Amino acid sequence: MDKQKVIELASKLMLAGIDGNAADIATVAEELAAELRQSGSGNESGENSPPSSDKDYFTGFLKFDKTEVSKMPTNFKKYFRAEGCTVYYRKRVRGKRSCSYEARYRRHGYNISVSGPSLAVVKERFIEAVKAADVGEVMPSVPRGFTEFAEYYLKNFWSRKVSEQTARNEMGRFNNYLRPYFGNTPIARITPLSCQKLLDSILEQGKAKTAAEVKSMLNGIFNMAMRHQLIKFNPLDVVFFVKPEGKHGKALSREEEQKLLSETAGTPFQLMFAVALYTGLRPNEFKTARIKGKMIIAVNSKRKNRNVEYKRIPITPMLRPYLEGVSELKFYVHNRIGERMRAILPEHKLYDLRTTFYSRCKECGVAEDALKEFVGHSDGALARAYTDLSDEYLLREGEKLKY
């Protein structure tokens, strides 16, 4: 490459841009691109072979034709045509087969950066980015610091697929563990060892479940960083971590069941425990429960598509006596209900009431499809699309819960 010639051509291009001579701009831009292309066409021996390492090996100007320019906003075109309808781009090669292209335009108040697997795709994305920028939309550059990128991912992508309660819980873990540990360290500099030390420190505190949840969130952040081409591999891929075994609920014995109800007789807690025992509601579903005819209706909290879906549980023979004269259900916050339960049955937790309901339904021969409707389990998208159980059927199955 003749460096002196490149400097001269670059100077001519700047002068032509100032003068607004579109013909001169186009001519000089093509000459400069040709000179730069020649510099990246071979190695010292003159052989035309790509580099063996992952790096930029060609830089030049991407030319847009009249049809492509006509798709751009009017305000942008007056600048773009004056500059010869060209955009700086670079080609990046990874290994022997994979490559990508990136085009940038940072002038006249525009800050546009797009990439793609081919120049044709880059052109399309550049035009769309210009349109968005021209109508006032912000085309955000992707943050590269860990905390900033994590917040960008959690806000714009992750939060769409989880419930509000899950989002609050997970953000608490992010603020308690990930934010203070990594800060805004460039995400590309985070090593597997630093991740290993973080997870080990949480495990040393006896918080195996928390460590698993932190690892899951961290995995999502790194995978999204890979999709944004900020990192080449996920640091967690080489981290050693044994997932803790989940602790399943333990059903109450029939004696414990009666003890819980008898010791809360005459208090609001008895009705709360009876509804929990004989409907199988999750603790975070208590506040949505209401009576509708012969059914208890509640929001299914395990649906992640943000669509509100209700579950239907029959008022069974076991629950019926506790609802005489009751038209409205009122629950304390589930932490308070849980404390009252532990005072009576120290070996149990509130979620065990759901396990008890499921176990009793099984013992009483309630049909599997009806039981899944009661507890809000999914049969999968296909089954949901073709299954619509009638109230009559659910009420009939609910009558089996009698012991």
N, C-alpha and C positions, 0 to 999 in steps of 0.2 A: 504494500500500500504506500502511495506517495502522500505522506502526511501533509506536506506543504500544499499539495493540490487540494486535499480535503479541506484545509483551513481556508484556502482561497474560495472554493466553491461554497462553503458555509457562509463566508462573508458576503458573497454575491447574493446568496439566498436571502440573507437578512436585509440587504439593500433593496432587493426586488420587492420584499414584503412591505418595506416602508413606502416605496413608490407606488405600490398597489398594481404593479404590472403583472397581470395573471400569466401572460405568455412567457415572460422571462422566468417567473417563479416555477412554472411547470418544467421548463427546459433545464434550469439549474438543478431542480430537485431530482430530475431523472439522472443527470450527470453524477450528482452526489451519491445517489443510491447505487448507481453502477460501480462507482469507485469503492464504496463500502462493501458491496457484494463481492467484488474482486478480492478484497482483503480477507474475506471469510471463506473463499472457495477452496482453499487447499492448505496443506501444511508446508513446512520448510522444504520438503523434498519435491513439492509441486503436485503431490498426489491428492486427488479429490476425495477425502475421507473425513467423516465427522469425528469430533473428539471423543475420546473414550470415557471421559468423566462427565458429570452432570453440570452443565454450564451454558451460558448464552454463547452461541457461536455465529450468529448473524444479526446485524443491525441495519435497518434501512427505513425507507418511507413507503407506507401503504397508500396506493393511489385509488381514489374513488372516482367512478365515471359519472357522467351527467345524470343518468337514471338514479343512481344511488344518492347523489347530492340532492336531487329533487325531492327525496323523501325526508330531508332534514328540515327543521324549523327555519322560517325566514330569517329570524334574528341571527341564527348561527351561520347561515349560508353566506352572509355578506363578509364575514371574517374568513370563512373557510375557502371561498373561491379566491379571495385576494391572496391567500397563502398557497395556492396551487392545488387545493383539494387533496392534500397529503397529510398523513399522520405518522408520527414516529412509531415504529414497532420493533419488537425483538422476538427471536425464535429461540426456544429453550429445548435442549435435547436431554432426555434421561435414558441412559443406557444406549442400546442400539436401535430400539424401535419406537419408543415413546417420545413424543415431542408436543409442545404447546406454543401458542403465540400470544403475545400481549401487546396491546396498543394503548398509547397514552396521549392525552391532549390536556395541557394545563396552561391555557392562555385565555385572556379576555374574560376572566371570572369563571371559566369552566374548569372543572377538575374531574376528568373522566379517565377511568382505567378499566379496560375490559380484556378478557382472555378467552381462548377457545382452542379446540383441537385443530382448526384449519383457518386460513385467512378469510375464507368465505363466511364462516361462523363469526369471526372477529368483526367483520364488516357489519353484519346484521346486528350484533350486540352493540356495536359502537353507535349505530344509527338510533337504536332504541334508547340508549343511554343519553344521547343528545336530546332526544324528544322529551325524556323525563326531566332532564336538567332544565330545559327551556321553559317548561310549564311550572317551574318552581319546586319540583320534587328534589329532595336531597339524595344524591347518589353517594351513600356513605362509603368511605374507604374502610376496608375491614381492619379493625384494630389488631395489633400484633402483640401487645402486652397481655399477659395471662388474664388478669382480672377484667380488663376492658373487653377482651374477646369473649370471655366466659359470660359476661353480662349481655353482650351483643347476641350470643347464641341462645341464652336462656330466655331473653325477652322476645326475640323475633321468631324462634323456632320451637324450642322445648316447651314453653308455656302453653302452646296451642294443644298439646296432646295429654295434659294432665289436669286433674281437678284443682280447684282453687286451694283446697286444704292441702293437697299433696305439694303444690307449688310453695305454700307458706312453710311447710315442714322442710322441704329440700333447700329453700333459700336460707333457712336457719342454719342448716348444716354447712352450706357454702360459706356463710359469713363467719361461722365459728371455726372452721377448719381450713378451707381452701384459700380464702382471701388473705388471712393473716400469714399463712405459710408461704405462698408463692408470690403474694403482692402483685406487682405489674411487671414481673420478670418477662422478657420476651419469650413467648411460648416455644419458639424454636430452640431455646437454650435449656429447657427443662429436661432433665436426664431421668432415665429409669431409676437410678440410685436415689435421687431426691424423692421420687414417688414412693419407693420402697420404704424409705425412712419415715415418711409421713404415715403410711399405713401401719408400720410396725409400732410407731408411737401411740396410735389409737388402740391397737391391740393390747399393748402393755398396760393400758388403763382398764382393761377388762371389757372393752366396748366392741366386741366382735361384730355385732349387727351394725353398729355405726360405721365401722371400718368398711364393711361390705357396701353400705349405702354411699359412702364417700367415694369408694372405688368406682361404683356404677356411674355416679355423676361425673367423675373425672374422665372416665372412659368416653362418655358422650361428648364432653368438651374436646378431647383430643381427636375423636373421629370426625367431628365437625371441622376442626382445624385442618385435618388432612384433606377434607373436601374443598376447603378454601385454599389449598395448596400452601399453607403456612408451614407445615411440617411434612416430612416424607413417610414417617412411620409413627405408630402409637407407642409412646414410652412404656405403657402398661403391658405391652406384648411380652416383655421379658421379666416383669415383676412377679415374684413368687407370692401367691396369696391363696390360702385355703378357705373357701367359702364356708362360713359356719352353718351347721345344720339348724334348720328352722325348728322352733319349738311350737308344736301343735297344741291346740286347746285341749283341755281335759274336761270331759263331761261330768256334771254333778251326779252323784248317786241319788236315788229317789229319796233317801232319808235327808240328804243335804238340801235337795230341792224343797222339801216340806219345811225344813228348818229355816231356810231363807224367807219363805213366805209367812210362816207363823210368827217369827220374831219381828216382822215388820208390819204385822196386822194393826190396823187403826192408824197407820201413817201413810202419806203419799207414796212412800217407797214401795209398798206392797204392790200397788197397781203397776208401777214402773217395772219392777222385777217380773211380775206376771206377764206383762206384754213382751218383755225381752225374752223370757223363757219360752213362751208359746207362739212367738212369731219368727224368732231367729234373726231379728234385725241386728245389723252392725251398730256398735255404739254411736258412730257418727251419723247414723240414720234416725236415731230416736227423735230428734227435733222435727223431722219431716213427717212423722207418723200421724195419721188421722183415721177416724172411723168413717167408712162409707158403706152404708147398708150392712151386709153381712161380712164385709171385708175390712182388713186393715190395709191402708194404702200408704206407701212410703217411697221416697226417691231412692233409686238404686245408685249408691255412691261409687260403684265400680265401673261406671261408663265413662270413658276417657274422651269421647268425641264432642263433649260439651252439650250434647243434646240431653234434655231432661227425660229420663225414663223411669216410670213408676213400676214398682213391684206390687203384686197382689197376694195377700196372705189371708186365708179364711179365718174367721173367728171360730176357733175349734172348741170342742166340748171342754177342753182343759182351761181355756181362756174365758169362756162365756160367763161363768159365775162372777168373775172379777169386773166385768163390764156392765153389770146390772145398774141401770140408772146413770151410766156414764155416757156423755155425748161428745166429750172433747178430751184429748190426751195432752197432758202437760208433763214434761220431763225437766228435771234439773240438769245442769251440765254434767256430761258423763263422768268427769273426774270425781264429782261429788258422789254420784251413784256408786262408782267403783270403790270409793273409800268406805261407804256404808256396807258394801258387800264384803270387803276384806275384814271388816270388824266382826262379821258373823262367820265368814268362811275364809280364814287367813290363807289357806292353800290354793285359793281360786282367784281368778281375775274376771273382769266383766265380760270379756270375750268368750269365756267358758259357757255362758248362757246360750250363745249361738251354737256352740258345739253340742250342748245338751239337746237343743231343739232338733238339730240335724240327726243326732243319734236316736232320739225317741221316734222321729218320723220313720226312720229305717226299721226300728223294732216293731212299729205298728203297721208296717206294710204299705206306707204311702208310696205311690208310683214315682219312679225316678224323675220323669219329666215334670210332674207336678211339684216335687220337692225342689227341683232346680228353679222353678218359677217362684216358689216361696222365698228361697234364700238369695235369689238374684244371681245365680250362676249362669254362665253363657254356654250355649251349645254350639257356638260358632255362627258366623255370618249366614251360611247357607241354611242352617236349621232355623235361625231367627226369621229368615225371609219366608220360609214355608210353614212355620208353626204359629198358630194363634189359638191357645187353649181357652176354652170358654169358662165363664164364671161358674157355670153349673158343674163342670167337670172338676174344677179346683175345689169348690165347696164340698163335693162328694168325697174327694180324696182327703180333705181336711177333717171330715167327720171320723176318719180312722184314728186320729190322734186322741185316743181315750185310754187311759190306763189308771 
